[in-house]
Amino acid sequence: MALLAAAAAVLVRAFIALTTQFTAEDAFITLRYAENLASGAGWCYNPGERVLGTTSPLYTLFLAGAAQAGFPALAAGKCLNILCDGLLCVVVYRWLAGLGREADGRLAAALIAVHPLFIRWSISGMETSLAALLGAAAWERWSQGRLWAAYGLLGALFLTRWDGLALAGVLTVAEVARSRRVPWGPLALMAAICTPWLYGAAWYFGNPIPGTAAAKWTVYHWPGARDLFPGSPPFWRRLVGDPASLAANLLAAGGVWVCVRERVRSVVPALGWALAVLTLIGASGMPVFEWHLVPALAAHTIFLAVGLGAVTQWTGWPTWTRPARAILGGLAAGALVMQAATAAGHTQEIENRLRRPLAEQLAEMAAPGDRIMLEPIGVIGYYSNHRILDVIGLVSPEVLPIWRSGVGYPLWEIAERFRPEWCVLRPAELEHVRAGARAAGASWDAHYTRVNSTSLRRRGDLQPMVFYVYRRQGSPGGDSRGEFPPSTERDGVPGVPANP
C-alpha cells in the first residue's frame, strides 16, 4: 500500500508539474546561484558579489551539479523533490508500521500523496520536499535506535534548511531522556558533515550565516512593516482560518491524544519538531509563507492519520457504511489533487503573463552592467539576467544600513544612494518612493522617467497587479537600445499612462 501511495504521489506530481509548469518565485533565486556556480562565475547572485543569499547550500550544489552535467537544473530539482515526496510516503508508513499502527501508516502515506501543500511545493523547484524527507527519515531512524543514521540525516538536513537545527535539538533531548546519556558520537558525525560548509562559507562570504536572516529580521521588524507586507495572512489563519484547516488540526490534535493515551513515546520528536517550527515561525513576527510549514508537515500528517484512523476505524460504524466511506475518501482525495492543480496553475499564470514578459523586456532594453532595483527578485531577476539591487537585502546587504537608519520604508533613500539605472515598482512602492523624495525636498520624476507599465487582472481578482518600470534620467540603457513596447493591456485592464 505504501509503495502504491508513493507511485501515485510521483505520478500526480509529475502530471501537475508538466501541465501547469508551476515554479515558485523564490526557486529562481537559488537557481540563479546554482547556474552562476556551474558557469564558473562563483557562488553568487550578481557576478562578482560574494553574498550568501540562499539558505540551502546542499540543494544549490545539487542544482549546480545538474547544470554542470548538462541537465536542465530546474527540471532536475523538481524531479528530485517529486521523488522525495514518494519516498516520504514510504518513510511515514514504515515509522507507523514499526509502532504497530500499520493501518494508520497506510493512511498517512495516502494523505501525503494527495496533500495539496506537499504537491504544490514538491513541484515548485524549491528544496522543501527534500527537507521534509530528511527530517522525517531522521526521526524514523531515531525511533528505531539507529542514531548514527539519524544524525547523518540531520547533518544533511542542516545543509538543506537551517531550521533543521530545531529537530537536532529535539532529537538530542529525546535521546538523553531515553538513554540517560548524550549521543556524543552521532553528534560528532553531524558536526563533521556541517563543519566543512561552515568554514568554507566563512572564508568565501565572510560569514556562514545566510544574509537572508539579517535581511528579513531588519526589514520585517521596522515600525509599520506589518502594514506594508499584507500578502501573508496572520499566522492563526494558517492554522484555523478555514473549515478544512480547522478540521485537519482538530483531527491531528486527536491523533496526539491517542498517542499520549497509548504511551507511544516515539512520537515525541515528531511532535516536538512540529511545535518548535510553528513556535519559531509564529514568534518571529515575519510573514508566514506556505513553504515554511512543509518540512514539519510530515509530523502533522502522521498525527492527522492517527486521528482520522481513530474516526474511520471506529467499531461503532455500521457495516453498510463501509462503501460510502470508501467513496467519500476517494472523492476527498480527488478534490485535494484538483485543489493543488488549480492553485499551481493560478499562480503560474502571473509569472507567464506578467512577470516573465516584463523580465524579458528588461533583458532586451537594459544595457550590460545596468542594475535593476526591485523587491520581487525571483522571476524578474532570473529572466532579465541583469544585476539586481534587492531592496529587501536578501542578495544586496548594502541596503540594510539604510533600513536600520529608521527612515521608514526607504525606497527613495536606496535609489538615491545607489542610483540604479532601472526601477521596477508596484503601486504601493511607487507611493512610498514619491513620499520619500518629497520628504527629502526632491522629486522622484526629476530623477526617473516612467518608460513602461504592465498589469494583469485575473478572473476573481478585485484589483489588478501592476508594475511600473522607471529608467534613471541620463542612463544610456534604454536610449541606446530602443524603447519599451507600449504599455500593455491584459484582461481589459490598461497599463497606467506613461506620465503620472
Secondary structure, 3 states (H helix, E strand, C coil): CHHHHHHHHHHHHHHHHHHHCCCCCCHHHHHHHHHHHHHCCCCCCCCCCCCCCCCCHHHHHHHHHHHHCCCCHHHHHHHHHHHHHHHHHHHHHHHHHHCCCHHHHHHHHHHHHHCHHHHHHHCCCCCHHHHHHHHHHHHHHHHCCCHHHHHHHHHHHHHHCCCHHHHHHHHHHHHHHHHCCCCHHHHHHHHHHHHHHHHHHHHHHCCCCCHHHHHHHHHCCCCCHHHHCCCCCCHHHHHHCCHHHHHHHHHHHHHHHHHHHCCCHHHHHHHHHHHHHHHHHHHHCCCCCHHHHHHHHHHHHHHHHHHHHHHHCCCCCCHHHHHHHHHHHHHHHHHHHHHHHHHHHHHHHHHHHHHHHHHHHHHHHCCCCCEEEECCHHHHHHHHCCEEEECCCCCCHHHHHHHHCCCCCCHHHHHHHHCCCEEEECHHHHHHHHHHHHHCCCCHHHCEEEEEEEEECCCCCCCCEEEEEEEECCCHHHHHHCCCCCCCEECCEECCCCCC
